[in-house]
Amino acid sequence: MLESQVVSHKSRVSRKSRAASRQRVAIVAIALSILATAPKAQQSVPLWDTGTFSILGFDPETGEVGGAVQSRVFSVGNGVLWADADVGVAATQAIVDVSYGRQALELLRKGLKPEAIVTRILAADKDPLPERWSKQGRQFAVMNLKGEFAAYTGPKATPWAGNKAGRYATAQGNILAGQQVVDNMIERFENSTGHLSQRLVAALEGGQAGGGDTRGQQSAALVIVKKNCGVWLHNDTVLRLQVDDSPEPIKELRRVVEKWNERRPTAVSPECGK
């Protein structure tokens, strides 16, 4: 009898062990299934968001130079637009190295032409994160106070990515609906009237009408500079605006720009008219 009970006990333990083993196998199988069907974006999240369209523009009548940008990221203006009334403007985006903006302005101060600046900055890029943030995905543009410009789109910028040149403007973008985005931006800039601020916003509106950033909208920004031509004394910033988080940032940017143009402030410096 005792021997029979021992055998029976061993049999129950063996069945429990096999059941536990099957349960562990099932759990592992479910986990592997979840990983296999999970979106790739969740499995490998990029270090930072990308996807932007911007324009740099020059007004030969006023001598003002500036830029505007829209993206499906929060507060895009903080990283993309760079401006200095002594030298010009720059935009840096896509697989962005924000220092490109600072470097561009420094090289403009040294008298380099925009095309040479693009070449030098790219050559000096040590590409610290080649696997996840390659320099081959960088996109940036530079414009001096004469309206001369150069732009670059790396071969690994997220499609659709590219740039378009106009007479006094350059448009560039990545993760766009297509070529028509930058084409529309240049067309709207060159065929619209009014202050440079209004023409830059018109360019953004054209880009959005062409499909814009395929992820949608979130923020927009604009900056315009001219030496001593901002409101008050010794102010080089004619206008700087940011819409950091909005379902329709370009629309909001247009509203504020039109409000500013209704009663455009007069600069203190006598060489700057209204």
Steps between C-alpha positions, in 0.01 A plus 500: 500500500776745593684427177180565303449837672859605423459412134169688489661808658788492253251480215313809623827697535603397150167615354528837681854544371397428143207742531725776635745440218225524238378826663849652482530402132160658428601827673824518299309432177254781574783742577679414176175544307446846648854606411465367147178691436596824681558803277864552416485854639426352845784250475760757397406853599715769335698733722313812386209595275569617146281630219485868409453745215658844503577796277768771507417819314641843412322824408726710273280807548531517878822303551326279754587130519314229687360152523191302593443137598224248581526148644318224685725552800466720805656849479685443172626858480740446789727272299449581133523876443816705553536869414753780540437841346873545441533193277183309406283202590516122513269201545612159626266200514434129419769284671591828658820622657385829651859630502478532121302821554761654729782387272328647193469842661864491616621417150281773349674745735832385354379592153444152357238449232203275583612220267845490660339500845290194420807315374713591800242414765431158349871424469558592866210288631655213701173304480488392868190276460534345153274203567198690635558866410716502188645819353376368167150586616571864582314778319583870523504829312696825529423850364706820520385863502517518120245223466763252382433151634588134494313194624580135563290186547684185604429169324378343825251773593160337553298497173362699346785743555643772278545871436391752237668825396325821404639840409524632856387195697584139575246246627593166655327219684491134602227245574291694250212402274727558200680745273188714472548620858822690431385595149188662646703683762722670243206578272301660782798699627586641158142579398363645823518866602533693824759503772762223514315353802184457292689342211676252730169392650354470151783261420415283802135501396604386153707219646211384715264514202742265323468242778760636741653279767333160457470463879290816532546837667602621846726807504621784281738793529622806314794739535600812302806715564656824376767705672345751746158462337310334782272696731682696775873586497782271382261220413581289195193275527225635278268215597531168685196280558445144623192282514626211711198270522188532288283280276532773234828683566529662157149643531589644840828638366308670218260659751781649708698616195196682363441658841861626500468636146181690583707733716856423412726663762741768382867447580681770698792506255439765231634278219213256552165616371167346599 
